[in-house]
Amino acid sequence: MAEQSFELTGISSVALHAAGNGHAEYAHLPPIYASSTFTFDTAQQGMERFAGKDKENIYSRWGNPSFKVAEQTIAALESFGLKDEQGNPLQLKALLHASGQAAMSTMFMSNLQTGDTLVSHFSLYGGTYELMHKVLGENGIHTIIIDMRDLNLLEDTLKKNKVKLIHIETPANPTIQCVDIAAVTKLAKAHGIIVTVDNTFATPYLQQPFKYGVDFVFHSTTKFLNGHGTAIGGVLIGKDIEFMKTKAWKWHALLGGNANPFDAFLLTIGMKTLEVRMDRHCSNAVQVAEFLSKHKQIAHVNYTGLPSHPDHATAQKQMRHFGPMMSFELKGGLESGKKFIDKLQMCVRAVSLGTADTLLSHPASMTHYSVPREERIRFGITDGLIRMSVGIENIADILNDLDQALS
Ligand SMILES: *Cc1c(COP(=O)(O)O)cnc(C)c1O
């Protein structure tokens, strides 16, 4: 087959072809390598493989050809069109994990030690917040939570504390808060601080954090990258290739957060349609937000595409579209929230996000039921708040379902 003489011009072509088209047995799609271990022809070959001179596989906790296809695709998506400091195409390495939480654990554990301090912000994913305060906290790693949209407060925090790492999640739950990646990274780099970004809500199609000089990006691939809700997964991506191949790889292998071949295959297939799905998710979301913001039963809509959202300008600056996630506040509190959810006929009642169909949840009666009311209200999770992951259904049907459930 002739080598490709032209560069790919868009994310869809990258998602479809980045991992190459030549698979074993001329299979069109990448095979699922359901094998825990791999064989050696000779002891000599085994030795060379362990020494890293022979790059073939050894054991699936350390790597598997089914993971590699997904990893190459994600690295290509996150680096698409970007340059490194020398002006060469940016090189990234991705490591697939069993879940977003596993990828995040590798990221924090390989970069932080007892006595270190990290800074992050309000409205983090629940698992991230708990990992910081429980797992990292119990291991002597201190987390400072601030409002990172206030850059003066961030600068002050960096002056007063010896900070090792800044973690950003943007856009973030449930208010769809956005943090300015470029501005935070600039401040961090002036202080020699590592910057990590949770890019789950945006995907590399809507937002490429490496453009602004961040060090690590991770995703829960469970969400929009997989796109169909068929598998839990996560990925850690880094630009320090040596670190990714040595420490990050080692920590991921020792903590045991490896992916599995079937889920990696589902992810690879899901990512092929990333661009067309995201375009439809996002155009539907804009129309849903406009509809809801005019509805008399709705007190407030949190969507960055609406000029009334406090982070509208930040989102516009760093994202291609405003994304598929929103939340809205029903007039009438807890009871009206429950009633609305119960009346939905097509849209699905479920937590999680990023599936092709529309998912709605009511945090006060579901994900945050066990959180004391005062505490959850402090995080913006009010009684009548509904979270919505807008799907790719025909827009009229989504609006009809919302309209009848609100009546
Ligand atoms: C789901 C999610 C995670 C955790 O990922 P899992 O795949 O559930 O382990 C982390 N961050 C964000 C923003 C998420 O939505």
The ligand as a Gaussian input file, in Angstrom:
#p B3LYP/6-31G(d) Opt

LIG

0 1
 C      -17.442000      10.223000      34.376000
 C      -16.415000      11.234000      34.666000
 C      -15.218000      10.902000      35.323000
 C      -14.939000       9.521000      35.857000
 O      -14.868000       8.589000      34.835000
 P      -15.303000       7.039000      34.976000
 O      -15.132000       6.543000      33.582000
 O      -16.708000       6.977000      35.489000
 O      -14.332000       6.421000      35.931000
 C      -14.290000      11.920000      35.504000
 N      -14.512000      13.174000      35.084000
 C      -15.653000      13.529000      34.462000
 C      -15.840000      14.933000      34.029000
 C      -16.635000      12.576000      34.229000
 O      -17.772000      12.939000      33.619000

